[in-house]
Each structure stands twice: as structure tokens, then as C-alpha cells.
Amino acid sequence: MREGIGRVTVSAEGNVTVVELTDKKILDEMNIAQIGEQINSLVVASDDPRLVLDFSSVGQMSSSALGMLIRLHKRIREKNGQLRLCGIQPAIFEVFVITRLNEVFQICRSRQEALASLA
């Protein structure tokens, strides 16, 4: 099953929810809030959220988007769930390294690697 909701495409791979971010640029506050709400609704609906966020299409991201990811990560951990990020472009990954968020998030190179780490 694959479903497009607004700025993300959601699909299920076994017991893992894969969320593909479809915007090339995640910069606008309204878009970030919308993406956050869409993903948060998936977390709320699950007793044991296991999410993979695929950033393959994303070329630019603001610091507000990083804040949204941090809040999302906290909510998932509160429900004893797990989150993986994958497909992060080198320029964005550099921001994760500079902010040391690469130590907070489990970042995988590919969607397959992310799914395998949750199996």
C-alpha cells in the first residue's frame, strides 16, 4: 500500500511505515508544520511506531525542519518506537554532522539499510 498525503508519500513495508518526503526544499514554516503534523499522526496512531523517513528527494532543508525532526524523534521514543532517516543528500548530512544530530538520529545510506536495521 502506498498513499500520498500532502507533502509525503506513506507506504508500509511489513511492520515499518516508510515516509518519503516529496518536497525538494523543506524551508517554509507552513510546509514544515504540515509535514510534522502528517508524520505525527502516524506516530499517534501506532502503539509501537517504527518509521523510516526517506529524504532522497530533498535538496534543501531549514533549521526549523531539523527542529520538527527532533520533536518527532522525542515522540517516537516516548512510545518506545524507532526512527531511521535515509537518503540524506551530502549537503544536508553535513548540517547533521555540524549540529551533531548525526549522533541523535540513526541515519542509513539507503531505504533497504534502514528497513533492515528495524527488522
Order of alpha helices (4+ residues) and beta strands (2+ residues): beta-beta-beta-beta-alpha-beta-beta-alpha-beta-alpha-beta-alpha
